[in-house]
Amino acid sequence: MQTRLASHLLAFDLGAESGRAMVGHFDGERLVLDEIHRFPNGPVRAGDHLYSDVLRLWSEMQAGLQKADAQTEAGLVSVGVDTWGVDFALLDRQDRLLGNPFHYRDPYTRDTLTKVLERVPGEEIYTQTGNQLMAFNTLFQLAALQESENPILQSAHALLMLPDLFHFWLSGQKATEFTIASTTQCFNLHQRVWAVDLLQRLDLPTHIFQPVIAAGNMLGRLQPWLAEQIGCGPIPVIAPASHDTGSAVAAVPVSEPHFMYISSGTWSLVGVELEQPLINADTLTANLANEGGVGGRVRLLKITPGLWLLQQCRSEWARRGMVFSYDDLIRLAVDSPPFGPLLAVGAQDFIAPGDVLERIQAYCQRTGQPVPQTEGEIVRSILESLALEYRLTLEGLETLLGWPVQVIHIIGGGSRNSLLNQLTADVTRRPVIAGPVEATIAGNLLVQAMGLGYLASLDDLRQVIRRSFETQVFESHPNDRWEEAYDRVRQLNTYRGNP
């Protein structure tokens, strides 16, 4: 590891609820974070569709860039962007944006998965791409555009995943970073190239896909017009692990070989880290995804609903005039009786936005369980169900891998949820290490540092994480009642339907 002062790096992290601009102050040993700008995010509905408001996000990013430059006397040494996966923008021949990008929760892909599988068997798609077969993946979004004869696809000259779009607007260079490419179901993870044969079989255009680059590559420097507008120099634009989970997993403060991570937020990304993809009939049956990681590593994981249900409940209570912080809701759940009604959190009942309170109660009634009434009972039901879902995934991974998980690392915003952390330790009978909360930002910044030559490897990066951030350990307190609860959740999951 070099000890050269890396100074100030800027990361943009766009998540389901908010976007942040954060400066990382790195001295070669430790990373200190400074939040510069925060702004709301979420899908925007217009008519029957949900869109990502990329122009407003771009405007907020410019504001964040200006604030960051103004607050760092020595100047920024690099900037990079990460976002959620699967969503993309299309550009015309003049590199102009073609329409508003659809949001992955838009229902326009609802029937497309079935139709695509009638043309190409799911086994073939999975064998090439290694992705969990989910209707909102980029492949199925493109197929839905094609089926509806949407003119934006017919006019498209370039496809950019959302972080690639922002990197293009920052630097003027078009490319797709490896970790975000691996979320699309259009990418052959074995060969590390676009799955051209698959795309051609579905009559999808292949010329729109961009060259794939590794995390840590410099794309270019800030475009002159943007540097002039901000009043800054030609800041290098470096692609981090542009998929937010890729950045987050890079920042797992791991020191033991056999670990499982849970990147906990709106979604829970539950998995392990491997050197090579694991793509076979068993991982297909288990519906596991293989996604790219920093340094060419592979994240074998299950994409499960995370704190989405809790977020939706909180929003609905706010609409009803009851405003709770997340800490308020956790306290209410702690005071509620354990081992109550349980949910298959990935059931179709809970996928769409909106009033999930009534859907949770209807689900419990339909499955012959007591109906939760109070806010605390509902939150407790969600959190216990999530912890049990984590155990389902853990045991499936252990069976496939042939080695036991020794410790669980929970990272991201959900690692603040002390009750969920403790429930996870109790249910899985494994120690849980929670933190860092800002794993995604930290991973983004330190991959930029790798790109600048300040760090030599992913192992170096994780040493910096361990020195820079405190974590909290939750020891397991087993209870035999969890076994009965686990059996109930397994039964509920047998007929929950495709997520």
Stockholm file with secondary structure:
# STOCKHOLM 1.0

chainA/1-499         MQTRLASHLLAFDLGAESGRAMVGHFDGERLVLDEIHRFPNGPVRAGDHLYSDVLRLWSEMQAGLQKADAQTEAGLVSVGVDTWGVDFALLDRQDRLLGNPFHYRDPYTRDTLTKVLERVPGEEIYTQTGNQLMAFNTLFQLAALQESENPILQSAHALLMLPDLFHFWLSGQKATEFTIASTTQCFNLHQRVWAVDLLQRLDLPTHIFQPVIAAGNMLGRLQPWLAEQIGCGPIPVIAPASHDTGSAVAAVPVSEPHFMYISSGTWSLVGVELEQPLINADTLTANLANEGGVGGRVRLLKITPGLWLLQQCRSEWARRGMVFSYDDLIRLAVDSPPFGPLLAVGAQDFIAPGDVLERIQAYCQRTGQPVPQTEGEIVRSILESLALEYRLTLEGLETLLGWPVQVIHIIGGGSRNSLLNQLTADVTRRPVIAGPVEATIAGNLLVQAMGLGYLASLDDLRQVIRRSFETQVFESHPNDRWEEAYDRVRQLNTYRGNP
#=GR chainA/1-499 SS CCCCCCEEEEEEEECSSEEEEEEEEECSSCEEEEEEEEEECCCEEETTEEECCHHHHHHHHHHHHHHHHHHCTTCEEEEEEEBCSSCEEEECTTCCBCSCCBCTTSGGGTTHHHHHHHHSCHHHHHHHHCCCCCTTSHHHHHHHHHHTTCHHHHHCSEEEEHHHHHHHHHHSCCCEEHHHHTTSSCEETTTTEECHHHHHHTTCCSTTCCCEECTTCEEEECCHHHHHHHTCCCCEEECCCCBHHHHHHHTCCCCSSSEEEEEESSEEEEEEEESSCCCSHHHHHTTCEEEECGGGCEEEEEEEECTHHHHHHHHHHHHTTCCCCHHHHHHHHHTSCSSCCCCCTTSGGGTSSSCHHHHHHHHHHHTTCCCCCSHHHHHHHHHHHHHHHHHHHHHHHHHHHSSCCCEEEEESGGGGCHHHHHHHHHHHTSCEEECCTTHHHHHHHHHHHHHTTSCCSHHHHHHHHHHHCCCEEECCCCCTHHHHHHHHHHHHHTTSCCC
#=GC SS_cons         CCCCCCEEEEEEEECSSEEEEEEEEECSSCEEEEEEEEEECCCEEETTEEECCHHHHHHHHHHHHHHHHHHCTTCEEEEEEEBCSSCEEEECTTCCBCSCCBCTTSGGGTTHHHHHHHHSCHHHHHHHHCCCCCTTSHHHHHHHHHHTTCHHHHHCSEEEEHHHHHHHHHHSCCCEEHHHHTTSSCEETTTTEECHHHHHHTTCCSTTCCCEECTTCEEEECCHHHHHHHTCCCCEEECCCCBHHHHHHHTCCCCSSSEEEEEESSEEEEEEEESSCCCSHHHHHTTCEEEECGGGCEEEEEEEECTHHHHHHHHHHHHTTCCCCHHHHHHHHHTSCSSCCCCCTTSGGGTSSSCHHHHHHHHHHHTTCCCCCSHHHHHHHHHHHHHHHHHHHHHHHHHHHSSCCCEEEEESGGGGCHHHHHHHHHHHTSCEEECCTTHHHHHHHHHHHHHTTSCCSHHHHHHHHHHHCCCEEECCCCCTHHHHHHHHHHHHHTTSCCC
//
